[in-house]
Amino acid sequence: MSRIGKAPINLPQGVTVEVSKGNLVTVKGPKGTLTQQVDPDISIKVDDGVITLERPTDSIRHRSFHGLYRSLLNNMVEGVTKGFEKELELVGVGFRASNTGNLLEMQLGFSHPIYFYIPDDLQLETVTEKGKNPLIKISGIDKQLVGQVAAKIKSFRKPEPYKGKGVRYKGEEIRRKVGKTAGA
């Protein structure tokens, strides 16, 4: 049996879970509301602040859904209580970032600025301190959306292996390559 799927999800104070017809799960918490459609084969039980998921058979399909939906529901519960945040660092001479509301403007060494609109469900913050690399902070309650937007921003200028310039996650280690040496 799936180790992840077997683990129960404990609901913190102030979080409510509703399972409607067709296995549509709605999680409400202090930070907001999230919904997720769960496969009809997986049964969901909410008892005394604990969510448990059960599968009908041991087929490969049911085993994979068991762990998947348990992880998705756990991320929803964590999102409506704590939220998720990703920080991106712009490394390079002249690399800048600023925002007006949810419109992000970046200078990444191209001849033109890059404008990117962040979905309304997310919060955006840019930090520029003298002597440090500019930071972009993305936060929200949907883990998938936060990660997807962060990955999209990173894709505008991926870190290159020789000088390490580009957009990277804060604390990310870049494998560096040795440049060419002078010929003898």
Secondary structure, 3 states (H helix, E strand, C coil): CCHHHHCCEECCCCCEEEEECCCEEEEEECCEEEEEECCCCCEEEEECCEEEEECCCCCHHHHHHHHHHHHHHHHHHHHHHCCEEEEEEEECCCCEEEEECCEEEEECCCCCCEEEECCCCCEEEEECCCCCCCEEEEEECCHHHHHHHHHHHHHCCCCCCCCCCEEEECCCCCCCCCCCCCCC
